[in-house]
Amino acid sequence: MKSKPRTSALDRIPSVAAATNVLRDSSGNLSTVRVARVFGVNPILMARWLGRRAQVNLEYFERVARLLTVLSEPEFRRWLRTANSELDMDTPRDWLERRRWQEIADLVEDMLTGTPT
């Protein structure tokens, strides 16, 4: 796994950053429990996915959660569980479980910008 997600043009858009504030605790850090809730995953399973580098790895999930700029939380969770032709008919959650985090983050960026990478 790379040390951090690739940078994106979306990083500089305040409304995109604001859409993922729900993932942060009162100190501003990404919260495993909050990310797990938004993604509809048990926090213990989320912690297992993240491993020892939880805070860095949570950044991938924050990038995926940027879909919250255009989807409600229930719609976002439904998207995570829906087969996707861009993912060989796997679900985004399948790819998250396989730690294909950058690919899912790239897919979300493509979806939001309309520009394939």
matplotlib code that plots the C-alpha trace (Angstrom):
import matplotlib.pyplot as plt

x = [0.0, 1.3, 1.9, -1.0, -3.7, -2.7, -3.5, -6.5, -7.9, -10.9, -8.6, -8.8, -12.6, -14.1, -17.5, -16.0, -13.9, -17.0, -19.0, -16.6, -16.6, -19.0, -16.0, -14.0, -14.1, -14.1, -10.3, -10.4, -9.0, -10.6, -12.5, -12.6, -15.9, -17.4, -16.0, -17.4, -20.8, -21.0, -19.7, -22.2, -19.4, -18.8, -16.1, -14.1, -14.2, -13.1, -10.2, -9.2, -9.2, -7.2, -4.4, -1.7, -1.7, -5.3, -5.1, -3.2, -5.4, -8.6, -7.6, -8.6, -12.0, -12.4, -11.7, -14.3, -16.8, -16.5, -19.6, -21.5, -21.3, -23.9, -25.4, -27.2, -25.6, -28.2, -27.6, -23.9, -24.2, -26.4, -23.8, -21.1, -23.2, -24.2, -22.3, -20.4, -19.4, -16.2, -15.2, -15.8, -19.3, -17.9, -19.2, -17.2, -17.3, -15.7, -12.8, -12.5, -12.3, -9.5, -7.6, -8.0, -8.5, -6.7, -8.7, -12.0, -10.8, -9.9, -13.4, -15.1, -12.9, -13.9, -17.5, -17.4, -15.3, -16.5, -12.9, -11.5, -7.9]
y = [0.0, 3.4, 5.8, 8.2, 8.6, 10.5, 14.2, 15.3, 18.6, 17.9, 18.5, 22.3, 22.5, 23.6, 22.1, 18.7, 18.9, 19.9, 16.9, 14.6, 16.6, 13.9, 11.5, 13.6, 13.8, 17.0, 17.3, 17.2, 13.7, 11.1, 8.7, 5.0, 4.7, 7.6, 6.3, 2.8, 4.3, 6.2, 3.2, 0.8, -1.4, -2.7, -0.6, -3.8, -4.8, -1.3, -1.4, -4.8, -3.3, -0.3, -2.2, -0.4, 2.7, 3.6, 7.4, 7.3, 4.6, 6.4, 9.1, 6.7, 6.3, 10.0, 10.4, 7.7, 9.5, 12.5, 11.1, 12.6, 15.8, 14.4, 11.4, 11.1, 8.7, 6.0, 6.4, 6.3, 3.0, 1.6, 2.6, 0.7, -2.5, -2.2, -4.1, -1.7, -2.2, -0.1, -2.7, -5.8, -6.1, -6.2, -3.8, -0.9, -2.5, -5.7, -3.6, -1.8, -5.2, -6.1, -2.9, -1.5, 1.8, 4.0, 2.5, 3.3, 6.8, 7.3, 6.0, 8.5, 11.3, 10.3, 10.3, 13.7, 15.4, 13.5, 13.0, 9.4, 9.0]
z = [0.0, -0.9, 2.0, 1.1, -1.5, -4.6, -4.6, -6.5, -7.9, -5.6, -2.6, -3.2, -3.4, 0.0, -0.6, -1.3, 1.9, 3.8, 2.6, 4.5, 7.8, 9.2, 9.2, 11.6, 15.4, 17.5, 17.2, 13.4, 13.0, 10.8, 13.1, 12.4, 14.2, 12.1, 8.9, 9.7, 10.4, 7.1, 5.1, 6.9, 8.3, 11.8, 13.4, 14.3, 10.7, 9.6, 12.1, 10.6, 7.1, 8.1, 10.0, 11.9, 9.8, 10.4, 10.2, 6.9, 5.5, 6.5, 4.0, 1.2, 2.7, 3.0, -0.7, -1.5, 0.8, -1.4, -3.1, -0.2, -2.1, -4.4, -2.5, 0.9, 3.3, 2.5, -1.2, -0.6, 1.3, -1.5, -4.1, -2.0, -2.2, -5.9, -8.7, -10.9, -14.5, -13.9, -11.3, -13.3, -11.8, -8.3, -5.7, -4.4, -1.0, -2.5, -3.7, -0.3, 1.4, -1.1, -0.2, -3.7, -2.1, -4.6, -7.5, -5.7, -4.8, -8.5, -9.6, -7.3, -8.6, -12.2, -11.2, -9.6, -12.3, -15.3, -16.3, -16.4, -15.2]

ax = plt.figure().add_subplot(projection="3d")
ax.plot(x, y, z, "-o")
ax.set_aspect("equal")
plt.show()
